[in-house]
Amino acid sequence: MDVVKLGAYLFFISAVAAAALSATSSFTKERIEQNRKAKIEASFREVMPDAAKFEPCKLVKETGAVDARKAVDAAGKLIGYVAQLEPSGYADKIVVVVGVDLDKHVTGVSIARDSETPGLGKKINLPSFRDQFKSKTAADVRLKKDAPEGKIDAITAATISSRAVTDAIRKLLDNFGEEPGK
């Protein structure tokens, strides 16, 4: 009889905890999504600081861009593009935001979200890794360890993360272009 009573208590406590978690999740879901979008927008500004505004556009599918925007200066002149990429890293998808000027040179790279290993893959967030991409073209965006013409140093013990970011940026640059009529 005591076992049934203990089981009932455990069930009741578990049900209350599950209901509390569910309620908390539903209350915070919208806020979490707003914060995610704000982080992406901040990344757009980081990689294309001369832009006054960003207008939605559609890049060709082969670029791998999940989201893309035209970067326009204060005079309304197109100065480049920003693209959100989501390559698979070691632990999960890495959300990478890349700025590209009209000559197809990288203007900046920002890591908006990742779940990489602390102390290893997380180093993709460091300026020493991200700044290597600035002013590079598709031909330059290769890891030195993978190709003699490569200009990007991989992070020691984080080759998967380094390669994921580098390959995604090269794919974007190799296939860069807007969808016709967009």
N, C-alpha and C positions, 0 to 999 in steps of 0.2 A: 504494500500500500504506500509506503514512504517513497518508493521509486516512482510511482505514478504521480504522487504529489510533487516531487522534485522535478519530474518531467514537465508537469503543467506550469510550474514556476519558470522553468527555463524557457518554455515555449512563450509564455507571456512576456518575459523580459526581452526575448529575441524579437517578438512582434513589435513591441514598443520601440526598440532600437531601430528596427527596419523602417518603421513609419517615420521616425525622427530623421533618419538619413534621407529618406525619400522626400520629405518636406523641405529639408535643407537644400537638397539638390535642385528641386523645382524653384525655390526662391532665389538661388544664386546662379542658375543657368544663364539667364539673360545678362547678368553683370559680367560673367566670365566671357561670354561672346563679345560684349562691348569692349572689354579689355583686350581681347585677342585682336579685334579689328583696329583698335587704337595703336597697338604695338606694330601692326603691319603698316599703318599709315605713317607712323614715326619712322619706320624703316625706309619707306619711300622717300621721305624728306632727307634722311641720312645719306642715301646713295645718290640722290640728285638734288643737292642743296640749292642750286640756282633756279629751281622750278618754283613758280608762283602757285601753280595748281596742277592737278593730275586729272586727265580726262580718260574715261574708260575706252579701251580698244581691244581688239582681238588679234593676237599674234597667231601665226600659222601653228597648227597642231603639233608639228614636229619639234617645235622649240621646247616642249614640255612645260610651258608656262601654265600655271593654275589660274593666275590673274595677271593682267597687264594693264598699264596706263601710259598714255602719252604725257610726257613732261613738257609743260608750256611755261615760258617765262612771263614776266609782268606785261610785256607788250603783246602777248598772245602768240608768240613765235614758238614753234616746235623746237625743243632743244634735245630731245631724246626720249627714251622709254624706260620704264621700270617694270620688272617682271618678278612675280612670286613663283618660285620653284619649290618642289617638294620631293627631293630625292630620298631614297631609303638609305639611312645610315646604319651604324652598328646596332643600335637599340630600337630605333623607330624612324619615322620620317623626320627629316630636317627641313625646316621652313627657311629658305634662303631668298633674300630679296636682292636683286641685281639691277644696277643702273647702267644703261648703255647709251652712248651718245650717237649722233647721226652718222659718224664714221665707223660705227660698230666697235668702239673701244669701251671697256668697262670703266664706269665712273666711280663705282663703289660696290661693296658687298656688305650685307648685314645678315646676321643669323637671327631671325625673328623668334624661332623656337626650336629646341632640340631636346632629346632625351639621352644624349651621349654620356659615356662613362665619365664621372667627375675625375679631373686630374689627367685624363687622356683625351678622349674624343671631344670633351668640352672645350679644349684648346682651339677648336675651330672658331670660337667667339673672340679670340684674342686678336688685337690689331696686327700683330706680327704675322698672322696667317692671312687674315682678310685683306690687308693692304697690299699683299703680293699681286692681287688681281687688277689693281688700278692701272689704267692705260693699256691693258693687255688686249690683244685681239684673239680670235679663235685659234690661230696658229700657235700662240704663246701659252694658251691655257691647257697645259698638260703637266703632270707631275714629272719632275726631273728623274725620278726613279723608274718611270714607265717609258719615257721617250727622251732621246738625246736632245731634241729641240724644246723640251719642256722648260718652263720658267718658274714653276711653282714647287716650292719645297713642301713635302709631306710632313705631317706632324709625327714625330717618333712615337711608335706604339699605337698610332691611331690612323693607320693607312686607310682603313675602310671609310672612316669619316672624311678624311682628306680627299680621297678619291671620289666619294659621293658628291661632295660640293664641287670639286674641279670638273668632273664629268658632266654634271648638270649645267654648269656655266658654259662649258665648251659646246654642249648640245644646243643651248640657247643661241650662242653666237654663230655656230655653223648653219643653223636653219633660220636665222633671224629674218623677219618680215611680217608685215600685217596681212591679215586675211583680205582678199579683194573685196571692195565694197563696204568695208567696216570703218 
